[in-house]
């Protein structure tokens, strides 16, 4: 896949949305990482879609030291791995999104694409298998068996390659936990865009699973999410954008990007009643424990 390969966000016609990128926030004193972003997805109207290098330069200017670029199918996973191989500010996560699994199973391609993900897992700057998990919001009962099988295979790949596991969990908290408990969760398991309440946060805390908070934690209607944040141990916290989605307040509805991490982190610090720099230092340390170092020399690979 080439650098120019971009996927459209495709959430409606966008006629009532402001598609300009928000302004740069105040830079963080202590840098952190965006541990979940999708730089291949095109967004932005009059601004146009930013090249991944522009995203990274903007992020660097406000104290976002690096990102985990996350694949959602075989093609975007290959792109993510290729960018990470040559860009020291990027590590990669590779997987088939839960909503891809039923479609691939119908086409008889699920095993072939899972094998492609396993091949990518052996690359040195691929540090996580994800996003994988279960999504019962968009997939009906007839697609759940394929989602579960795909999820179980991703867990196996993560454990066999000693990689972190990045969980996508939408309307499926109990089922995700059941699979993780039954199959055995990898040592480093991250609930991306944590969407549960305090009960799920307590369960994750007991099992040592990381909770990554996105711009949703800044939304006015997210009181339960902020309660979960208060319950979660600091040693298990991370922060993400899930860009171009879930743009934090006050820019909800506009395109998200890694450089907006400071808005979410400062909101988290306010909820926790702590200094943003102290929280940033803890989150940066947590993120490095999960994914390893960003600053290793990139490896040139053929795309």
Rosetta blueprint (number, residue, H / E / L):
1 X L
2 X L
3 X L
4 X L
5 X L
6 X L
7 X E
8 X E
9 X L
10 X L
11 X L
12 X L
13 X L
14 X L
15 X L
16 X L
17 X L
18 X L
19 X L
20 X L
21 X L
22 X L
23 X L
24 X L
25 X L
26 X L
27 X L
28 X L
29 X L
30 X L
31 X L
32 X E
33 X E
34 X E
35 X E
36 X E
37 X E
38 X L
39 X L
40 X L
41 X E
42 X E
43 X L
44 X L
45 X L
46 X L
47 X L
48 X L
49 X L
50 X L
51 X L
52 X H
53 X H
54 X H
55 X H
56 X H
57 X H
58 X H
59 X H
60 X H
61 X H
62 X L
63 X L
64 X E
65 X E
66 X E
67 X E
68 X E
69 X E
70 X E
71 X L
72 X L
73 X L
74 X H
75 X H
76 X H
77 X H
78 X H
79 X H
80 X H
81 X H
82 X H
83 X H
84 X H
85 X H
86 X H
87 X L
88 X L
89 X L
90 X E
91 X E
92 X E
93 X E
94 X E
95 X L
96 X L
97 X L
98 X H
99 X H
100 X H
101 X H
102 X H
103 X H
104 X H
105 X H
106 X H
107 X L
108 X L
109 X L
110 X H
111 X H
112 X H
113 X H
114 X H
115 X H
116 X H
117 X H
118 X H
119 X H
120 X H
121 X H
122 X L
123 X L
124 X L
125 X L
126 X E
127 X E
128 X E
129 X E
130 X E
131 X E
132 X E
133 X E
134 X E
135 X E
136 X L
137 X L
138 X L
139 X L
140 X L
141 X H
142 X H
143 X H
144 X H
145 X H
146 X H
147 X H
148 X H
149 X H
150 X H
151 X H
152 X H
153 X H
154 X H
155 X H
156 X H
157 X H
158 X H
159 X H
160 X H
161 X L
162 X L
163 X L
164 X E
165 X E
166 X E
167 X E
168 X E
169 X E
170 X E
171 X L
172 X L
173 X H
174 X H
175 X H
176 X H
177 X H
178 X H
179 X H
180 X H
181 X H
182 X H
183 X H
184 X L
185 X L
186 X L
187 X L
188 X L
189 X E
190 X E
191 X E
192 X L
193 X L
194 X L
195 X L
196 X L
197 X L
198 X H
199 X H
200 X H
201 X H
202 X H
203 X H
204 X H
205 X H
206 X H
207 X H
208 X L
209 X L
210 X E
211 X E
212 X E
213 X E
214 X L
215 X H
216 X H
217 X H
218 X H
219 X L
220 X L
221 X L
222 X L
223 X H
224 X H
225 X H
226 X H
227 X H
228 X H
229 X H
230 X H
231 X H
232 X L
233 X L
234 X H
235 X H
236 X H
237 X E
238 X E
239 X E
240 X L
241 X L
242 X L
243 X L
244 X L
245 X L
246 X L
247 X L
248 X L
249 X L
250 X L
251 X L
252 X L
253 X L
254 X L
255 X L
256 X L
257 X L
258 X H
259 X H
260 X H
261 X H
262 X H
263 X H
264 X H
265 X H
266 X H
267 X H
268 X H
269 X H
270 X H
271 X H
272 X H
273 X L
274 X L
275 X L
276 X H
277 X H
278 X H
279 X H
280 X H
281 X H
282 X H
283 X H
284 X H
285 X H
286 X H
287 X H
288 X H
289 X H
290 X H
291 X H
292 X L
293 X L
294 X L
295 X L
296 X L
297 X L
298 X L
299 X L
300 X L
301 X L
302 X L
303 X L
